[in-house]
Structures are given as C-alpha cells and as structure tokens.
Amino acid sequence: MHRTHTQAEWIARAHAVLPAAGFGNFDSGIIIARGQGARVWDEDGTVYVDYLIGSGPMILGHGHAEVMEAVFRQLPQGMTIFAKSASGIDLAEYIVAAMPSCEQVRFVTSGGEADMYAIRLARAFTGKPKILKFEGGYHGMSAEAQMSLAPAHAVNFPTPVPDSAGIPKTVADDVLVAPFNDLAATASLLDEHSDIAAILVEPLQRIIPAAPGFLQGLRDLCDRHGVLLIFDEIVTGFRLAYGGAQTLYGVTPDISTLGKVIGGGFPLAALGARAEIMAHFDAAKAGREKWLMQLGTLSGNPVAAVAGRKTLEILRRPGQYPRLRALGQDLMDMQAKALTKAGIPHRICGDPTLFDVLFTDAKPIDYRSVKHSDPESNAVWNQALRAHGVFKSPGKVYPSLALTPEDRAVTAAAIAAATQSLATFYERRMATLA
C-alpha cells in the first residue's frame, strides 16, 4: 500500500487540529491505517495482532466477507434516510428474539446514548429521580454516568465523585454509588432511599466478574423495592453469549442497553425492555406528560443495521461461542502459564470472551481492589506486548473469531517477551529498593 505520510507526520498534523492530538478514545501515539481479520497495520506498515478490535465491536474480525457483502448491497440503496427502514426492523426482530428482557427496542447511535436514555426511561416509568450505580462502572459520557467512573480519590459511599469538568453539582443529588459485588451495601441504600428509580450495572464490570448470587440478589432487591434493574450490556451483549450476560447468568433485567457488536462495526446501539416500559417512547400510549422524546439523525442507520444483522446471523450459527471461548481460554492460559513460571504475582480477571491480567495477589472484586493493582507493571507489560506485535487496550483483551494459529503464535512469542521484560523490571525495582 502506497503511503504519502509517515505515522510521525500524521501525529504532527494531529497536534494542530485535535485536542491532545487524539480522538479522546485511545493512545494518540499510534495511527491505525487498516485492519483485516485479526490484524491491524499502523501508518508505518507495522503489523499487530489486534485484541482491541475497535474496543469490542469487531467480534468477527475486520473486513468479514459476509458482513462486507451485506454492506455493499445496502450502500447503493441509501446510507442515511432518517425514516425507518426494513433493515432496522429486521435487526430489531433479531435482538428481541435473542434478549430475554427485550420485547421492544429503540435504536440510538452510541452506547453512551443508550445508557442515557435508559436512565431517563427508568425515571419516566417509576416517577423517581435517583439512580444507583457502582463505583468503577462505565456507562458512557452522560453527567450521571460520569459519576465515580474513575474517582481520583476515595470517598465514603454513597457519595458520587464527578470524573469530568462541566458537570453541575446538582447531578450528584440524584446519583448514589455503591461498591460492586457488595449486596449488603446495596440493600442498605435501598432501605434508606425510597426515591431510587433504577440500579444501573454492568453484569461484568469492565473485567470484574459478579460474585455468585450478586446479580440475582440485585434482581430480588429491585423487585422488593419497586426499582428497575438496568443491565448495561453495551460490551457483554452478544459477546459473553448470544443473548448476552443475562442469558449466560440467567438473570433478566428490566431494561437492557446494547451496542458494539449489534452494529457490526458501524455506529449503532439500542435499549430494550418489556412493552409496558417502552411505551414511554410512544406519545399516543404514554400521554404528553409521560412521553419520552428520543430522536437522532443516525438512529437505526440502514448500513449499520445490515452489518449488525449479518453479524448476529453469523454469531448464532452452531459452534461460534464455544470457539470464541476456547480461543479466549487459550489466551488466558498462555499468560497465566508464562507469568506463573516466572514467579510473577498476577490474576487473570474476567471471562474468556473479555479479560486481562492484573499484577496483584489480591482477588479483584470491585473498583478499589483493581485500581490498587500495580500500574507500573501493567505499563511495562502492555508496552512490551505492543513492541512485539500485540495491539490491545491498557485494561482489556478482546478475543475475536478471526484469530488464526499464526496469530496465536505471534501472541505467544509476545507474551514470552513481555514476561521477560516484566521480570527484568522487577529485578531492577528490587535492586533500587535494596
């Protein structure tokens, strides 16, 4: 492929026109030129095995032939039409058939939008103002979601800490924060506050698994107190299982939010619930006072809809999820074996479909236990992986179905090199302390 600019030149240009020289999503020091299968190439032509995969959407890998064919068929028919399309209805039928909580869905463009509307929907349905969320849970960029996502300092629960400038202090009045996996703390807050509309939770919080009984405990508490349970399945929906975490764990929320995989790599997200709750989007049923306005130029975009529909069609074929889990488990085992042999304390945290390594002896159960892992070791590990051809986020590994034996071999070599780099780092750190 002919290149007119080096990566360094592109980065210099980015500094002139982009704040912090980036899009706000990821390391601004790398610019990806293209992706194919489970690999990506930067603007200098360096190739990496891709475990970022667009932060999760590309579960089939980049440029999947069947998805591309569906997109190419749609493009001449229209790229954005604003009115509803048959492709959007078709995708909605797929989602409703798969997700136990969804009798109806409403499309939006991003996961953050879906979570914002889910919060608003819960308030409209219950008539209550407060939202209970868990410290460290990521739910997009709305003011409520930006409370205690990554607080710079620990405060007593349930006080929220804003993670961004520009959030009015009054937002904190309607947000309560609890530690993830602490059912007793959640129950206490529900006993103390009768004006909670919903509990908003990632069923797998970033990479932290829910403790046995925690999600069902939330379901029971919500039923007891007349509170809605919202599962943020932006990441876990159609990744952990075809019907999402709610199918895998057997706990059905009242409202679900979806994104990433359902767009097949294009901007699309959704929220869904039973028809009684979703009626608030229908002015004729809800009435003017209880109607929830929602619209968006790209909501249900037909190109995204056909890409998502084809992706879901492929994922429901026999053997797809067992294979994805086997690939992920192999990656987990590969890292655990190398680090254990080197005597490096660690925990492999998450699910085979979404996980990472934490350099700690402690069991990760909530935000604070993960936050207090060893960030320097994490940085050394990730930098060494990148230097040896593995592309991932600082805190997650997303396996994809596009991974090949050759990709696994590159990954194994990178893990061996990263383990050696970490062992050397530890030796130097110990020498400094001595």
DODOVEX-262857 format. One record per atom (N, C-alpha, C, O): x, y, z; residue in one letter. Coordinates in steps of 0.02 Angstrom, whole numbers, plus 50000, padded with zeros to 5 digits. Layout:
% DODOVEX-262857
XYZa ...
% end
This chain:
% DODOVEX-262857
500424994050000m 500005000050000m 500445006250000m 500895006950041m 500305010849953h 500695017049947h 500515021750004h 499925022950017h 501025024550038r 500905029350092r 501255035950076r 501835036150056r 500875041250084t 501155047950070t 501415051250133t 501795056150129t 501235048650192h 501455051550255h 501635046050304h 501325040750306h 502155047350344t 502325042750397t 501855043850456t 501495048750460t 501885039150502q 501485039850563q 501685046150602q 501245049750627q 502325047450607a 502555053450642a 502285059750611a 502105064550646a 502255059850545e 501985065750510e 501235066550524e 501005072150534e 500875061050525w 500165061450541w 500055063850612w 499605067850625w 500465061550658i 500405063650728i 500535071150735i 500195074550772i 501045073550698a 501185080750699a 500595084750673a 500425090050701a 500265082350621r 499675085650595r 499105085450644r 498715090250650r 499045079950680a 498505079150729a 498565084250785a 498065086850810a 499185085750805h 499295090550859h 499005097450841h 498805101250886h 498985099050778a 498745105650758a 497985106150759a 497715111550768a 497635100550749v 496905100950739v 496495096950789v 495885097450790v 496825092850831l 496455088750879l 496705090050950l 497315090050961l 496265091250998p 496485091851068p 496855085551090p 496615080051079p 497425086551121a 497855080951143a 498045076451085a 498255070751096a 497975078951024a 498175075350963a 497795068850953a 498035064350918a 497205068250983g 496835061950977g 496095062950972g 495845068550969g 495735057350970f 495005057350967f 494695056551037f 494085056551044f 495125055951088g 494875055051155g 494765047851175g 494595046351232g 494865043251127n 494705036251140n 495305031951161n 495235027451202n 495885033451133f 496435028551138f 497095032251131f 497115038151115f 497635028651142d 498315031051135d 498405035151071d 498345032451016d 498555041551078s 498635045851019s 499305045050985s 499445048250935s 499735040651012g 500395039550983g 500415034150930g 500945032450905g 499825031450912i 499815026550858i 499215028150813i 498685030050837i 499325027350748i 498795028650700i 498705022450657i 499165020350622i 498115019450662i 497985013250626i 497745014750556i 497275018650546i 498075011750506a 497915012950436a 497375008250410a 496945010250371a 497395001950432r 496904997150407r 496884991050452r 497324989950493r 496354987050443g 496284980750478g 496024975450432g 495634976850387g 496234969250444q 495974963650407q 496024957450451q 496554955850478q 495464954050459g 495454948250503g 495594950350574g 495274954850601g 496084947050605a 496274948650674a 496904952850677a 497264952850727a 497054956450623r 497664960450621r 497524967650599r 497044968950563r 497954972150624v 497924979150602v 498624981450584v 499124978650607v 498654986550541w 499294989450519w 499294996850536w 498795000350524w 499844999350564d 499885006550576d 500125010150512d 500265006950462d 500175016750516e 500345020650457e 501065019650434e 501235021850379e 501475016450474d 502155014750452d 502195007650425d 502735005350404d 501625004150426g 501614997350399g 501754991950451g 501774986150433g 501844993850514t 501944988850566t 501304984950578t 500764987950584t 501354978450582v 500764974150589v 500694971750661v 501194970250694v 500084971350685y 499934969050753y 499364963950751y 498914964450710y 499384959150797v 498794955150811v 498334959450854v 498544962150906v 497714960150833d 497264965050862d 496804962150915d 496344958250899d 496924963950978y 496484962051033y 496104968151060y 495804967851113y 496124973551023l 495694979351038l 495054978850997l 494514980451021l 495124976750935i 494584975850886i 494034981150893i 493444979650902i 494254987550889g 493774992950890g 493454993950957g 492904996750962g 493784991651011s 493504991451079s 492904986851083s 492424988151119s 492934981351045g 492444976151053g 491984974450996g 491784968750991g 491804979250952p 491294977650902p 491494972250852p 491064968450829p 492144971850835m 492344967650779m 492444960350802m 492984957550794m 491934957550831i 491984950750858i 492124945550803i 492394940250817i 491934947150741l 492084942750685l 492744944350652l 492964940850606l 493074949750674g 493684952150643g 493534957650593g 492954959050578g 494064960650567h 493994966150519h 493854963450449h 494154958450428h 493404966850414g 493284965250344g 492994958350332g 493164955150282g 492564955950376h 492254949450367h 491864949350301h 491474953950288h 491984944350260a 491724944350191a 490954944850189a 490684948550148a 490614941250232e 489874941350229e 489594947950253e 489094950350226e 489914950850303v 489684957450327v 489814962750273v 489384966950260v 490394962450242m 490564967250189m 490064966650131m 489854971650103m 489884960550113e 489414959550058e 488734962750075e 488424965950032e 488504961750137a 487864964850158a 487894972450155a 487424975650133a 488454975250176v 488544982550175v 488564985050103v 488244990050087v 488934981650059f 488984983849989f 488314983449953f 488174987549909f 487894978649972r 487214978349943r 486794984249965r 486374986749927r 486894986450027q 486484991850055q 486704998750029q 486275003050017q 487344999750020l 487595006550005l 487245009949946l 487065015749952l 487125006549890p 486785010049835p 486045011449851p 485745015649817p 485765008049902q 485065009049919q 484955014949966q 484395017149975q 485495017349996g 485425022950042g 485875022050103g 485895016550132g 486225027250122m 486675027050179m 486375029950242m 486495027450297m 485975035250235t 485605038150291t 484945040650264t 484925044450216t 484395038450295i 483735040450270i 483295043550324i 482775046350308i 483495042950387f 483125045850444f 482465042250458f 482325040550515f 482065041150407a 481455037150416a 481655029950431a 482235027950421a 481175026050457k 481355019150473k 481435015050409k 481175016650356k 481805009550417s 481965005250360s 481814998050377s 481784996150436s 481724994050326a 481604986950336a 482204983650371a 482114979150412a 482804985950355s 483404982950385s 483414984050460s 483634979750498s 483194989950482g 483164991350554g 482644987150589g 482754984850645g 482074986150557i 481554981950586i 481804974750591i 481684971350641i 482134972450539d 482414965750538d 482914964650596d 482884959550630d 483364969550606l 483844968950660l 483484969050728l 483664965250773l 482984973350735a 482604973550798a 482294966750813a 482284964650871a 482044963350763e 481754956750773e 482274951850798e 482144947750842e 482874952250770y 483414947850792y 483574949050866y 483654944350905y 483624955450885i 483794957150954i 483254954951002i 483404951951054i 482624956250986v 482064954351029v 482034946751038v 481894944351093v 482174943150985a 482164935850990a 482724933151034a 482664927851063a 483274936951038a 483864934451075a 483884936551148a 484114932651190a 483634942451164m 483734945351231m 483104944251274m 482574946751256m 483154940551329p 482564939151370p 482204945351396p 481594945051406p 482554950851406s 482254956751435s 481894961151384s 481514965651403s 481994959851320c 481774964651269c 481164962151231c 481194957251193c 480604965451241e 480024964451198e 480024969551141e 479764968251087e 480314975351154q 480394980551103q 481064983951113q 481344983851168q 481324986851060v 481964990551065v 481884997351031v 481444998350990v 482305001951050r 482355008551018r 483085009551000r 483525008951043r 483225011150937f 483905012050914f 484165019050928f 483795023950924f 484805019450945v 485175025750951v 485845024550915v 485935019550881v 486305029250922t 486935028750885t 487515026050926t 487945022650899t 487535027550992s 488095025451033s 487865022251098s 487295023251120s 488305018451128g 488145015451192g 488015020551246g 487575019551289g 488385026051245g 488275031251294g 487575034151289g 487255035651339g 487335035051227e 486645037351216e 486155032251245e 485675034151279e 486265025851232a 485815020751256a 485755020851332a 485205020351359a 486325021551366d 486305021851439d 485955028251463d 485585028051512d 486085033851430m 485755040051449m 484995039351445m 484635041351490m 484755036451389y 484035035651381y 483755030351429y 483175030851450y 484145025351444a 483915020251492a 483795023351561a 483305021851594a 484245027851582i 484155031351645i 483515035651642i 483115035651689i 483435039251588r 482845043551580r 482205039351578r 481695041351606r 482235033651544l 481655029251540l 481455026551608l 480865026251625l 481955024651648a 481805022051715a 481475027451758a 481005026051796a 481705033551752r 481405039051790r 480685040351766r 480235041551807r 480585040051701a 479915041151674a 479425035851697a 478855037351716a 479645029651697f 479205024051716f 479045023851790f 478475022551809f 479545025251832t 479445024751904t 479215031251936t 478915031251990t 479365036851904g 479215043251934g 479695045151989g 479555049752028g 480265041651993k 480755042952045k 481385045952014k 481515044751955k 481785049852052p 482355053352021p 483035049952026p 483455051051983p 483155045952077k 483835043752092k 484045037452053k 483635033052038k 484685037252037i 484995031452005i 485545028752051i 485955032652075i 485545022252061l 486085019052100l 486545015552050l 486325011352011l 487185017352053k 487675014152010k 488255011752052k 488275013052112k 488715008152021f 489275005252058f 489935008652039f 490065010051980f 490345009852089e 490985013252078e 491395009352027e 491485003352031e 491645013151977g 492055009951926g 491665007551866g 491965005751815g 490995007551870g 490595005351813g 490595010651758g 490515016551772g 490675008451696y 490705013051640y 490035012951602y 489825007651578y 489715018651597h 489065019151565h 489025025051518h 488485028051510h 489575026851486g 489555032151438g 489745038951466g 490065039451518g 489545044151431m 489785050851445m 489255055551473m 489385061551480m 488655053151489s 488155057551518s 488375059751587s 488835056851616s 488055064951613a 488265067651679a 488205062351733a 488645061651775a 487655058551733e 487575053251784e 488105047851776e 488365045351826e 488245045951714a 488735040651702a 489435042651722a 489835038351741a 489575049151719q 490245051551737q 490335052651812q 490795056251833q 489905049851851m 489975049951924m 490315043551947m 490055038051939m 490905044351977s 491275038752007s 491425033151958s 491415027251976s 491575035051897l 491855030151850l 492565028451869l 492745022551875l 492975033551878a 493675032551898a 493865038151946a 494275042451930a 493575038152006p 493695043752053p 494425044252071p 494765039352085p 494665050452072a 495365051752087a 495525050552160a 496105049252178a 495025050952202h 495135049652274h 494525045952301h 493965046752277h 494645041852351a 494115037852381a 493705042152429a 493985045952470a 493055041552424v 492605044852471v 492145039552500v 492115033952476v 491795041452552n 491335036752583n 490735035652537n 490465040352508n 490525029452530f 489905027852493f 489315030552534f 489335030452595f 488795032952499p 488645032752427p 488795039252391p 488485040652339p 489255043352416t 489405049852386t 489725048952317t 490235045452311t 489445052052265p 489755051552199p 490305056752189p 490285062152218p 490785055052147v 491335059552130v 491315060752055v 491375056052016v 491225067052033p 491205068251960p 491895067051929p 492405068951957p 491885063951870d 492515062351836d 492685067251781d 493185066551746d 492265072351773s 492375077051719s 492185084051742s 491765085051785s 492525088951712a 492305095851721a 491645096751684a 491465092851640a 491285102051703g 490675103751668g 490055100151692g 489525100851662g 490105096251746i 489515092751773i 489245096851831i 489605097951880i 488615099051829p 488335103051884p 488335099151949p 488215093051950p 488455102552004k 488445099252070k 487765096052085k 487735091252123k 487235098752056t 486575096052069t 486485088852044t 486055085252068t 486895086751995v 486845079851970v 486985074952026v 486675069552028v 487445076652070a 487625072152125a 487035070752171a 487025065652206a 486555075252172d 485975074252216d 485565068152197d 485215065352239d 485595066252135d 485175060752111d 485565054552091d 485305050252055d 486195054052113v 486605048152099v 486885045352165v 487185049052204v 486775039052176l 487055035452234l 487555030352208l 487445027252156l 488115029552243v 488645025052221v 488775019752274v 488845021252333v 488815013552252a 488945007852296a 489545004052270a 489715004552211a 489875000152313p 490414995752289p 490134989752252p 489654986552275p 490424988152195f 490224982352157f 490314976052198f 490794975452236f 489864971352190n 489874964852224n 489704965252298n 489784960252333n 489474970952322d 489284971652392d 488524972152397d 488244977552394d 488204966352403l 487474966152404l 487194969352467l 486664972552465l 487544968652522a 487314971452585a 487294979152582a 486824982252605a 487814982052552a 487834989352546a 487274991752500a 486964996952514a 487134988152447t 486594989952402t 485924989452437t 485504993952429t 485824984152474a 485194983252511a 485084988852561a 484524991352570a 485624990952593s 485574996352643s 485365002852609s 484945006552636s 485645004352551l 485465010452515l 484735010352493l 484395015452496l 484495004552471l 483795004052451l 483325004852511l 482785007652504l 483535002452568d 483145003352629d 483115010752650d 482605013052675d 483655014352638e 483705021352661e 483385026352612e 483175031752633e 483345024452547h 483115029152497h 482515026152459h 482575021152425h 481945029352467s 481335026852435s 481235029952366s 480745028352332s 481695034252345d 481605037852281d 482105035552228d 482305039552186d 482315029252230i 482775026452180i 482375023652123i 481935019352132i 482515026052062a 482175023652003a 482465017151977a 482095012651956a 483135016551980a 483455010751948a 484135009551977a 484475014052003a 484345003251972i 485035001251982i 485335000051913i 485074996051874i 485885003451899l 486235002851835l 486884999051846l 487295001151886l 486974993451810v 487554989151823v 487794985851759v 487394983951716v 488444985151753e 488744980751703e 488754973651734e 489044972751787e 488434968751702p 488444962051732p 489144959051738p 489264954851781p 489594961251695l 490314960151703l 490614967151706l 490674970351654l 490794969551765q 491004976551771q 491714977351745q 492194975451778q 491764980251684r 492394980751648r 492664973651638r 492494970451588r 493084971051683i 493294963951679i 493164960351744i 493364954651752i 492824963551792i 492714960651858i 492074956451858i 491534959251847i 492124949951869p 491514945951870p 491074947451930p 491324949051984p 490434946851921a 489974947251977a 490064941052021a 490144935551996a 490054942152087a 490104936652134a 489494932152128a 488954934652109a 489554925752143p 488974921352140p 488384924252180p 488464925852239p 487814924752148g 487214927152182g 487124934652181g 486594937152200g 487644938452160f 487584945752163f 487054948452115f 486634952552135f 487064946252053l 486584948852004l 485874946652022l 485414950652016l 485794940452043q 485124938252063q 484904942052126q 484314943552134q 485384943552169g 485224947552229g 484984954452210g 484514957052241g 485284957552160l 485054964052136l 484344963452108l 483924967752120l 484224958152070r 483554957052042r 483034956552098r 482504959552094r 483194952852151d 482724951952206d 482614958552244d 482054960152263d 483154962352254l 483084968752289l 482654973652248l 482234977152276l 482764973752183c 482364978252141c 481624976352144c 481194980752148c 481474969952141d 480774967752145d 480464969752212d 479884971752215d 480854969152265r 480604970652332r 480454978052341r 479984979952376r 480854982252310h 480804989552321h 480474993352264h 480434999452267h 480244989952213g 479934993452157g 480424997652117g 480265003152095g 481024994952108v 481564998252073v 481714994352009v 481674988252008v 481874997851955l 482044994451893l 482784992451892l 483204996051919l 482924986751863l 483614984351855l 483824985351783l 483514982551737l 484344989351773i 484614990651706i 485274986951699i 485744988051737i 485314982551649f 485944979351631f 486254983251574f 485964983851520f 486844985951586d 487234988951532d 487614983351497d 488134981051520d 487324981251440e 487624975851401e 487944978451336e 487984974951286e 488164984751339i 488504987551281i 489094983151261i 489194981751201i 489474980851310v 490054976651297v 489864969251297v 490074965551252v 489474967051345t 489334959951354t 488804957151307t 488784951151295t 488364961451281g 487844959151237g 488114955951174g 488484959151136g 487944949751162f 488164945851104f 488914944551104f 489194942551053f 489244945751161r 489944943751168r 489994937951217r 490284932751200r 489734938651277l 489764933251326l 489354927251304l 489534921551317l 488804928651270a 488364923351244a 487914926651191a 487904932751186a 487564922651153y 487154925551100y 486614930151130y 486464935351100y 486324928451185g 485824932651217g 486114937051271g 485744939551314g 486764937951271g 487084942451319g 487204939251386g 487094933351397g 487444943451433a 487584941151501a 486954938751535a 486974934151576a 486384941751519q 485764939751552q 485574932551535q 485284929051576q 485764930351475t 485654923351457t 486174918851490t 486004913551517t 486794920951490l 487334916951520l 487224916051594l 487324910551621l 487034921451629y 486964921251702y 486264919651725y 486164918251785y 485774919751680g 485094917951699g 484734923051743g 484314921251783g 484904929451735v 484584934851772v 484324939851721v 484704942451680v 483674941251723t 483364945651674t 483244952651703t 482884953251753t 483544957751674p 483434964551697p 482774967351670p 482434964051630p 482604973351692d 482014976651665d 482174980351601d 481764980551555d 482764983351598i 482994987051539i 483694984751522i 484104983551566i 483824984051457s 484494982151434s 484744987451385s 484354990051345s 485384988951388t 485694993151337t 486194989051298t 486554984951326t 486224990251233l 486634986251187l 487014990951140l 486784996451126l 487584988651117g 487984992451069g 488514988051040g 488434981951039g 489054990951017k 489644987350992k 489444981950942k 489364983450883k 489374975650964v 489274970050918v 488654971050874v 488664969050816v 488114974050900i 487494974250862i 487534978950801i 487104978850758i 488064983050797g 488164987250739g 488634984450688g 488744987350635g 488934978650703g 489384975550655g 489974979750635g 490254978950581g 490174984450679g 490744988850665g 490534995850644g 490955000150632g 489874997050640f 489625003650622f 489275006750683f 489095003150730f 489165013350683p 488865016650741p 488135014850750p 487705017150713p 487995010750800l 487305008750815l 487275005950885l 487725002250906l 486765007650921a 486645005050988a 485885004750998a 485505006950956a 485675002051055a 484965001351067a 484835000651141a 485284998851180a 484225001951161l 483985000051227l 483334996351218l 482954997751172l 483214991551263g 482614987551256g 482334985651323g 482694985551373g 481684984151325a 481344982251386a 480674979051367a 480534978351307a 480274977251416r 479604974851401r 479174980651375r 479324986551387r 478644978851339a 478244983951304a 477954989051351a 477884994951333a 477774987151412e 477484991751460e 477954997551475e 477745003251482e 478604996051480i 479105001251494i 479245005251431i 479285011451433i 479325001851374m 479495005251312m 478925009651287m 479025013851243m 478325008751314a 477755012951294a 477885020351306a 477535024551277a 478365022051349h 478515029151361h 478805032551299h 478825038651296h 479045028651251f 479275031551188f 478705032851139f 478815035751086f 478105030651156d 477515031251113d 477045036451143d 476705035151193d 477025042351113a 476625047751140a 475885046051144a 475535048151189a 475645042051096a 474945040251096a 474755035851156a 474195036051180a 475235031851179k 475105027551236k 475285030851302k 474925030151351k 475835034451303a 476085037251366a 475725043651385a 475665045251445a 475485047451336g 475215054051350g 475775059151354g 476355057451365g 475595065451343r 476115070651338r 476555071051399r 477155071951392r 476275070351459e 476665071251521e 477175065751532e 477685066951564e 477035059751508k 477485054051521k 477855051751458k 478215046651459k 477775055451404w 478115053651342w 478855055451347w 479045060851370w 479285050751324l 480005051751324l 480225053151253l 480205048751210l 480425059251240m 480655061151173m 481345058151159m 481805058551200m 481405055051101q 482045052451080q 482075052551004q 481635049750971q 482585055550977l 482695055350906l 483445056350892l 483815058850935l 483655054450834g 484365055150815g 484445054150740g 484125049650712g 484845058150709t 484925057850636t 485135050950612t 484905048650560t 485565047550650l 485845041150627l 485555035150664l 485785029550655l 485045036250706s 484755030750744s 484435025650696s 484005027250656s 484665019350701g 484415014150657g 484675014650586g 484365012150540g 485245017850577n 485555018750512n 485545012150473n 485755007050499n 485315012250410p 485235005850374p 485885002150360p 485884995950358p 486435005750349v 487075002350338v 487284998650401v 487494992850399v 487235002150458a 487394998950522a 486924993050536a 487134987950562a 486294993950519a 485794988650532a 485944982250494a 485894976850521a 486124982950429v 486254976850391v 486904973650414v 486964967450415v 487404977750434a 488024974850460a 487894971250526a 488164965850537a 487494974250569g 487344971150633g 486934964850624g 487054959750657g 486444965150580r 486014959250569r 486414953350543r 486324947650565r 486874954650495k 487284949250468k 487754946550522k 487864940450526k 488024951050564t 488464948850619t 488084944250666t 488344938950685t 487484946050685l 487084941850730l 486904935250697l 486904930050730l 486744935450633e 486594929250597e 487184924450599e 487094918450610e 487784927050590i 488384922850592i 488494920250663i 488664914350672i 488404924550713l 488544922550782l 488074917150807l 488274913250851l 487474916750780r 487014911650806r 487104904850771r 486754900050787r 487574904450725r 487714898050694r 488044893450746r 488404895750790r 487934886950741p 488214882250790p 488974882850794p 489314883450744p 489224882550855g 489934882150868g 490304888650875g 490894888650892g 489974894250862q 490334900650864q 490554902450934q 491134904250945q 490114902050982y 490294904151050y 490764899051084y 491224901151120y 490664892551076p 491164887951102p 491864889351075p 492364888851111p 491904891151010r 492554892650981r 492844899051010r 493434899351026r 492424904251016l 492664910551044l 492924909551115l 493444912251135l 492554905551154r 492764904351223r 493404900151226r 493834901351268r 493464895451181a 494084891451179a 494684895751160a 495214895051190a 494604900251112l 495144904851094l 495344909251153l 495934910151167l 494834911951187g 494974916251245g 495304912451301g 495764914951333g 495054906451315q 495354902451369q 496074900751354q 496494900651399q 496214899351291d 496904897951271d 497354904051285d 497914903251309d 497114910051269l 497494916051283l 497584917151358l 498124919251380l 497074915851396m 497124916551469m 497644911751497m 498074913651537m 497604905451474d 498064900351498d 498784901851477d 499254900651515d 498864904451417m 499524906251391m 499864911351437m 500454910651454m 499494916451457q 499764921651500q 499894918951571q 500424920151600q 499414915251597a 499484912651665a 500084907951670a 500454908251719a 500184903751620k 500734899051621k 501404902651620k 501854900951659k 501474907651577a 502104911351571a 502264915151634a 502834915151658a 501764918551662l 501874922651722l 501994918351783l 502404920151826l 501644912751789t 501744908251845t 502444905351844t 502784904851895t 502654903251785k 503334900351778k 503864905451798k 504384903551825k 503734911851784a 504214917051801a 504154919451873a 504554923551896a 503664916751908g 503574918651979g 503294925651988g 503414928852040g 502924928151939i 502644934951942i 501934934651969i 501504931351938i 501794937852025p 501114937752053p 500624940952003p 500754946251974p 500054937651993h 499574940251945h 498894936951956h 498824931951990h 498394939851926r 497724937051922r 497474938051851r 497504943651825r 497224932851820i 496874933451756i 496144934751774i 495814930451802i 495894940551756c 495244942751780c 494764943651721c 494934946851672c 494164940851727g 493654941851677g 493354935451653g 493314930551690g 493134935351591d 492804929851558d 493224928151497d 493564932551470d 493234921851473p 493634920351414p 493494924751353p 493924925351309p 492904927751351t 492744932151295t 492964939351306t 492914943451260t 493204940851367l 493394947751384l 493764947551451l 493474945851502l 494414949351451f 494804948451512f 495444952551508f 495574955951458f 495834952351562d 496514955051561d 496884952251621d 496594948851664d 497534953651623v 497944951451679v 498034957351727v 498144963051705v 497984956051792l 498114960951844l 498714958551884l 498754952651902l 499174963051899f 499774961151935f 499674962452009f 499864967552037f 499364957452041t 499174957852111t 499084950852139t 498964946052102t 499134950152205d 498974943952239d 498244943952261d 497964938652275d 497944949852265a 497264950452292a 496744948452241a 496854949052180a 496184946052264k 495634944152220k 495264950552200k 495014954152243k 495204952052136p 494854958052114p 494094957152122p 493804952752090p 493794961352164i 493074960752175i 492704967252160i 492094967152151i 493064972952157d 492744979252145d 493254984252118d 493834982552108d 493034990352107y 493474995452077y 494104996652119y 494654997052092y 494014997252184r 494594998952225r 495104993352228r 495704994652230r 494884987152227s 495374981652228s 495744981152162s 496334979152162s 495434982952107v 495774982952042v 496214989052034v 496774988552009v 495964994852056k 496335001052050k 497005000652087k 497495003652066k 497014996952141h 497614996652183h 498094991052161h 498554989152198h 497974988352101s 498474983752073s 499084987852052s 499104993952064s 499574984752021d 500214987852008d 500214991251939d 500314987851888d 500094997851935p 500055001251870p 500705001251832p 500705001051770p 501275001451867e 501925001451832e 502034994751797e 502264994651740e 501864989351830s 501934982751798s 501474982151738s 501654979451687s 500864984851745n 500394984651690n 500664988451630n 500594986151573n 500974994251642a 501254998151587a 501834994451552a 501864994351491a 502274991451592v 502834987651563v 502574981851520v 502814980651465v 502084978451546w 501784972651512w 501484974851444w 501634971851393w 501064979951446n 500724982051385n 501204985051334n 501114983951274n 501704988651357q 502194991451310q 502594985951276q 502744986351216q 502774980851315a 503154975251285a 502734971351236a 502984969251184a 502094970351252l 501654966851204l 501604970751139l 501654967951085l 501514977351145r 501454981551085r 502104981051044r 502084980450982r 502674981351078a 503314981251043a 503434974651006a 503834974250959a 503064969451027h 503154962850996h 502534960650957h 502424954750947h 502144965550936g 501624964050887g 500934962550913g 500534959550877g 500784964450975v 500114963351003v 499804970151019v 500094974151055v 499214971350992f 498854977750999f 498254976651045f 497814972651029f 498234980151102k 497684979451149k 497594985851188k 498024990351186k 497044986351223s 496934992051267s 497344990951331s 497584985451343s 497434996251371p 497814995351434p 497474990751484p 497794988451531p 496824989451475g 496474985651527g 496034980051503g 495644977351543g 496084978151439k 495634972851414k 495964969151357k 496364971851319k 495774962751352v 495924958651293v 495244956451265v 494854953251299v 495114958251202y 494514956051167y 494704950651115y 494964952451062y 494594944251129p 494704939351076p 494184940151021p 493634942651032p 494374938150961s 493904938250905s 493914931450870s 494384927550877s 493374930150833l 493324923850797l 493794923550736l 493854918250704l 494124929050721a 494574929250663a 495274926650680a 495684925850635a 495424925450744l 496094923350764l 496284916750731l 495894912050727l 496904916550706t 497164910650671t 497734907450713t 497974910550760t 497944901450695p 498534898550729p 499154902950724p 499554903250770p 499224906450667e 499794910950659e 499744916950708e 500244919150736e 499144919450717d 499034924850765d 499204922450835d 499504926150875d 499004916450851r 499154913650917r 499914913050927r 500164914450981r 500274910950875a 501004910250881a 501334916950893a 501784917450935a 501114922150858v 501384928950870v 501234931050941v 501664933950975v 500624929650965t 500424931551032t 500834927951085t 501054930951134t 500954921451074a 501354917551122a 502064920351127a 502334920851182a 502354922151070a 503034925051071a 503034931851107a 503494933351144a 502514935851096a 502464942351128a 502384941551204a 502684945351242a 501984936751224i 501894935551296i 502544933351328i 502704935551384i 502924929051294a 503574926951320a 504044932951328a 504394933551379a 504044937351278a 504484943251282a 504244948051336a 504654950951372a 503584948951343a 503324953451394a 503454950851464a 503584954651510a 503424944251472t 503574941151536t 504304942451555t 504454944051613t 504754941851507q 505464943051520q 505574950451537q 505964952051581q 505234954951502s 505294962051516s 505054963651586s 505354967651622s 504514960451607l 504244961651673l 504714958851727l 504814961951780l 505004952951714a 505474950051762a 506084954651771a 506324955551826a 506324957351716t 506884962051719t 506694968351757t 507094970851797t 506094970851745f 505854976751780f 505824975451856f 506024979751895f 505594969551875y 505554967951946y 506254967551978y 506354969852034y 506724964651940e 507404964151966e 507704971151978e 508024972252029e 507594975651932r 507844982451939r 507494986151996r 507814990052033r 506854984952003r 506484988352056r 506714985852125r 506774989752172r 506834979452130m 507074976652193m 507764979252209m 507924980752267m 508184979952157a 508864982452168a 508834989652193a 509234991652235a 508374993552166t 508295000452186t 508065000852259t 508315005052297t 507604996552279l 507344996552347l 507894994252397l 507904996552454l 508334989752373a 508864987252417a 509384992652429a 509874991552465a 
% end
